[in-house]
Amino acid sequence: MASRAPVRGEAEWGSAFDRYAPVGDGATPSRPRTDHNPFNRKEYLLSVVRRVTG
């Protein structure tokens, strides 16, 4: 009898760490911030509570 396929989205996943590898040409990847800067406390807290000072 053949084994049954997983049902209701059940599945198994196996993985293991292989090695560290250098990133491309050695430059650290970066991207621009898409949210508010937590190091600017006043601006950040205002954005969190969604208020604007006037």
Backbone bond lengths (Angstrom), bond angles and torsions (degrees), N, CA, C in turn:
res aa  C-N    CA-C-N  psi(-1)  N-CA   C-N-CA  omega(-1)  CA-C   N-CA-C  phi
1 M - - - 1.437 - - 1.529 109.46 -
2 A 1.312 116.55 133.88 1.466 121.69 -178.91 1.526 110.41 -73.70
3 S 1.334 116.13 149.29 1.472 119.03 178.15 1.521 109.88 -71.92
4 R 1.321 115.60 148.50 1.458 120.87 -178.53 1.514 110.69 -85.12
5 A 1.298 116.25 148.37 1.464 121.66 176.53 1.528 109.12 -73.57
6 P 1.342 118.17 151.33 1.468 120.46 176.58 1.536 110.90 -58.47
7 V 1.310 116.55 147.74 1.463 120.79 -179.26 1.521 110.27 -118.97
8 R 1.328 117.07 161.66 1.456 124.22 178.45 1.529 112.56 53.69
9 G 1.317 117.43 36.44 1.455 120.70 176.57 1.517 114.69 78.13
10 E 1.306 117.89 7.97 1.458 120.13 179.71 1.524 109.62 -74.36
11 A 1.323 115.58 140.64 1.454 119.89 179.23 1.521 108.72 -160.39
12 E 1.294 115.99 167.78 1.452 121.80 174.62 1.512 108.40 -121.79
13 W 1.341 115.04 143.58 1.454 120.14 179.14 1.509 107.62 -135.14
14 G 1.291 116.36 128.33 1.455 120.52 177.52 1.516 109.35 -119.49
15 S 1.320 116.76 137.05 1.459 120.09 177.00 1.513 109.00 -150.79
16 A 1.309 115.90 161.23 1.455 121.72 178.17 1.524 108.65 -150.36
17 F 1.331 116.14 148.48 1.458 120.93 178.07 1.522 108.55 -66.14
18 D 1.328 116.65 134.25 1.454 120.61 -178.73 1.525 111.13 -101.23
19 R 1.353 117.14 -55.33 1.464 120.20 -178.65 1.522 109.95 -173.10
20 Y 1.296 115.96 161.99 1.460 121.22 168.72 1.514 106.84 -84.23
21 A 1.320 117.01 144.89 1.455 120.30 179.40 1.526 108.82 -139.13
22 P 1.328 117.96 145.31 1.456 120.30 178.39 1.530 110.90 -64.43
23 V 1.328 115.39 152.34 1.463 121.19 179.83 1.518 108.84 -89.91
24 G 1.320 116.68 111.72 1.467 122.84 174.27 1.514 114.54 40.63
25 D 1.343 116.59 -116.85 1.466 121.75 -176.72 1.526 112.09 -89.83
26 G 1.327 117.74 10.94 1.452 120.96 178.91 1.513 113.61 97.53
27 A 1.332 117.60 -11.67 1.462 121.00 179.00 1.527 109.16 -78.75
28 T 1.310 116.62 139.34 1.463 120.72 178.31 1.515 109.17 -75.02
29 P 1.321 118.97 127.71 1.460 120.42 178.58 1.531 110.44 -65.10
30 S 1.309 116.67 144.89 1.461 120.73 178.14 1.518 109.27 -145.53
31 R 1.316 115.34 162.28 1.460 120.55 175.72 1.520 107.53 -149.68
32 P 1.314 117.62 154.23 1.463 119.76 -178.92 1.528 111.29 -68.11
33 R 1.318 116.02 149.99 1.459 121.76 179.08 1.525 108.55 -66.77
34 T 1.348 116.62 134.18 1.452 120.80 -179.64 1.523 112.43 -105.95
35 D 1.327 116.10 -4.27 1.460 119.69 178.32 1.524 109.11 -124.96
36 H 1.307 117.76 -169.15 1.458 121.53 -177.39 1.514 110.89 -79.83
37 N 1.324 115.81 150.49 1.450 122.54 -176.55 1.530 110.67 -81.18
38 P 1.326 119.00 114.31 1.461 120.82 -179.07 1.532 113.04 -68.88
39 F 1.331 118.16 -13.32 1.460 120.46 178.31 1.523 111.56 -79.44
40 N 1.331 118.23 -15.82 1.457 122.44 172.00 1.525 105.58 -99.08
41 R 1.340 116.02 85.59 1.459 122.78 -167.84 1.524 113.83 -55.56
42 K 1.335 117.89 -48.08 1.464 120.99 -176.72 1.534 110.69 -61.32
43 E 1.315 116.21 -49.79 1.467 120.95 -179.12 1.532 110.99 -63.14
44 Y 1.330 116.01 -40.86 1.455 120.87 -178.42 1.534 111.47 -65.08
45 L 1.336 116.98 -47.30 1.459 119.96 -179.25 1.521 111.59 -65.01
46 L 1.321 117.33 -36.68 1.471 119.67 176.21 1.527 110.63 -63.47
47 S 1.322 117.22 -38.64 1.463 119.64 179.86 1.519 111.34 -70.43
48 V 1.331 116.96 -32.69 1.465 120.52 -179.78 1.516 111.00 -67.54
49 V 1.333 117.61 -42.13 1.460 120.30 179.82 1.528 111.76 -89.78
50 R 1.328 115.83 0.54 1.478 123.15 176.08 1.525 113.27 57.42
51 R 1.330 114.88 47.71 1.465 120.27 175.45 1.510 108.93 -118.66
52 V 1.310 115.25 156.37 1.462 121.83 176.91 1.509 107.75 -123.56
53 T 1.336 116.44 132.25 1.466 119.22 177.77 1.520 108.18 -81.68
54 G 1.328 116.84 151.73 1.448 118.86 -176.70 1.430 115.19 -135.63
